[in-house]
Amino acid sequence: MERKINRREKEKEYEGKHNSLEDTDQGKNCKSSLMTLNVGGYLYITQKQTLTKYPDTFLEGIVNGKILCPFDAEGHYFIDRDGLLFRHVLNFLRNGELLLPEGFRENQLLAQEAEFFQLKGLAEEVKSRWEKEQLTPGETTFLEITDNHDRSQGLRIFCNAPDFISKIKSRIVLVSKSRLDGFPEEFSISSNIIQFKYFIKSENGTRLVLKEDNTFVCTLETLKFEAIMMALKCGFRLLTSLDCSKGSIVHSDALHFIK
């Protein structure tokens, strides 16, 4: 009985020593190979060999002590860059290629991050991706703002981004409702058309949206400026009015935006 107990105690003692060796040697090596970075308030934990994959880069310089980097309150290296975009930088280091989610639209920002981290390979792939997107024509969608009785009057907005057409349509409807003083029945809405009941030409050529009692509501030019300002804020370029005979964007019948 005593021999069995002693044998078990020795086995436990051996297991304990073996585990403690793993804790001290392998555990320390594992921990020392990991590195936590605070990038713009986002914490990333990765291996040092990932960060040093490409020599003469910003991250390789930090790991190997070539570049001095400040620490945050928790003792992590702090890098004052875009924390969300850094995941794409880190994935490039892990995979050796640029893999981005569908619909990614921040190529210029990612190019700046690649330049900061001195990753020439990433910068080249971002540039190549952006150039391909520029050469690939997007499907052009449109929105018509017309007179219910005469579709030849009004405004047409063309764009190669369907989601932007949806946004601009919602914005124009919102602006129109606010200026119609609670009379949304003054216009009807379909998938690609907003039809107002009453358009009329004023003496100076400005088309006005009027109620039945001829009360002024809003000008078509107002809706044009809303469309142009919204497009510019979203990063689109106004190519030209499709009807250049009008001589002015304000007097044009169509606007064409592209990104």
C-alpha positions, 0 to 999 in steps of 0.5 A: 500500500505504501509503495503504491502511494509513493509511486503515485506521488513520484509520478505526480512529482515528475509530472509537476516538474515536467510541466514547470519546465514547459512553463519556463522554457516553451512558455517563455519562448512562446510569449516572447515571440508574440507582440501586441500593437496599439494602432489608433486605439485598436489592439493587434496581437501577432508574431514578431516573425510576421512583422519582420517578414519584409526587411527595411520596413517600419514594423521590422524596424520597431521589432528589431529596435531600429525605430523608436516607438512610444508605448501606451498606458498598458505598455504596448507599442503605440502607432498613431495610424488608422486602426481599422485599416491596419487589419488589411496591412497585417493580413498582407504580412500574413498572407503575402498578398492583398485580400480585401472584402467585396465593395472595399472603397478605401484604396487611397487611404490604404495606399497611404498606410502602405506608404507609411509602413514602407511596404512597397509590395502592398503599395503596388498591389493597392495601386494595381487594384485601383487602376483596374477599378478605374478601367472597369466601367461600372453599371450606369444607373439613373434617376429621373425627376420629371413633370407628371404631365410632361416627362421631357421636362425635369432632370436626369441624374446618371451615376455608375454607383447604384447605392449612390442613386438610392441615397440621392433619391432619398435625399431629394425626396426628403428635401422636397417633402420639407419644402412641400409643407406637408403635402407629399401627395404633390409627387409620386415615387417609383424605382427610378423616377420622382414625378412632380404634379406641377412643373412650370417655367418662370420668366427667367427660364427657371422651372418651379414646382407649384401647388394647385393654387400656384404657391411657390414650393421649390426650384428644380435648381435647388434639387440640382445643387442638392445632388451636386453637393451630395455627390462631391461629398461622397467623392464623385466627380461631375463629368459634364452635363449630358446636354451641353447645349444649355451652356450651364450646369444650372440649366442642364437637363442631366448630370453625370457622376463617376467615382 
